[in-house]
Amino acid sequence: MGGVGFAMGVLGGLLLAHAAYATIQYRGMLKIVEEEFSGPPMNVVVELLIAMTLCMVAGLTVPGKFLSILPDSDENRVVSLPANLDFMIFNHRGRVLPFDADLKFEEIEHLFVLRHLFSVISSDLLKGITQ
């Protein structure tokens, strides 16, 4: 269903773009005939509703199957269980992001030193070019 959902999302996006273009054309036509804009025509409203429905279906089907968020579910492993049970952290899709949380302070400091050296070198090069 992922390919069909993706196609529905693309079609919904194209319909949204077409509805915007049709509204712009309609407003331009109203300016020519010197009438006031009171709202988009009914066919544009219907097109927007269809596009919204397609985009919502695509947003629900493309990411994959839903996982349980119940705390007593076997599919979930609780990462931390604080004394205050209002904030419980479960597994989520953020773990696939390319973020390395193990960067040490020295590595970050080296990055800042390299950035400073790059800015000094580039400013010296710019001074040489402008002279």
N, C-alpha and C positions, 0 to 999 in steps of 0.2 A: 504494500500500500504506500510505501515511501515514495516511489516514482510517480504514482498517481497524485499523491498529496503535494509533491513538489510542483507538478504540472498545474494543479489547481491554484497553488500559491502564485505561480508566475502569471497565470491567466487573471487571477484577482488583482495583481499589481498592474497588469496591462489595462484592465478595466478601470482601475482607479485613475491611471494616467489619462485614459480616454475621457473619463467623466470630467476631469479637470480641464482638458482641452476643449470639450464641448461647452463647458460653462464659460470659459474665456471667449469662445466664439459667440455664444449667446449674448454675453455682455457687450461685445463689440457691435453686434447687430442692434442691440437696444440703443446704443449710443448713436448709431446712424439714424435710426427712426425717432430719436430723441424721446425715449420712454425711460422711466425709472426701473431700476432692478429691484424686484420684490422677492426674488428667490429663483433657484434653478428650476428648469422645466421638469415635468414629472418623469420623463424618460431618463433624465440624468439621476434623479433620486432613486429610481428603480435600479439603474445601473450601479449606483453606489451601494445599495443594499445587497445586490448580488455579489459585488466585489468584496464587500465586508464579510459575507458568509463564506465565500471561497477562501479568503485569507484566514479566517478563523478555523475552518476545517483543516487547511494546510498547516496552520500553527499547532494544531492538536495531533495531527497524524505524522508529520515529518520527523519530529525529534525521536520517536520510538515509543516503546511501551511504557506505561506508567508504572512506577514502583510504589510499593506501600510505604507510607510514612508513619504507620502506627508504631509506637515505641516497643510493643511486645511482639512485633513481627520478626520471623526468623530471617527475612531478607535484609533487615536493617541491623547494622552493628552500631551501637552507641559509641561514639568517639570519646565523649566525656559526659559524665553524669554529675552535674553540680548539685550542691545542697538545695539551691533554688531551682525547682523543676520547671520554672517558666521558660527557661532558655536551654533547650536540649539540642545538641548538634548531631545531625544524621549524615550519612553519606550523601553526596550530591555530585553533580556533574562538574563542579569546579576543579576536581582533581585532574581533569584532562587538560587544563590550561597550562601553557608552557611557562610556569613560574617556579623558579628554584628558590625555595625558602631557606636553603642551607648556606646562603652567601654569608661569608664571615665579614667582620668589620674591616679587616685588612684588605680583602678583595674589593670592597666598596671604596675604600680609601685609594687604592691603586687606580680605580676607574676615574675618580675625581682628579688625581694627579695627571693621568693621561689626557683627560679632557682639558685641563689647564695648559698642559704642554702643547696640545694641538691648537688651542686658541692663541697662544703666544707665537707659535710658528706661523700660523696663518696670518696673524696681524703683521709680523715681520715681513712676510711675503708680500702682503698688500702694500706695506710702506715702500718696499723695493720697487714694486710695479708703478706706484704713483710718482716716484721721484724721477 
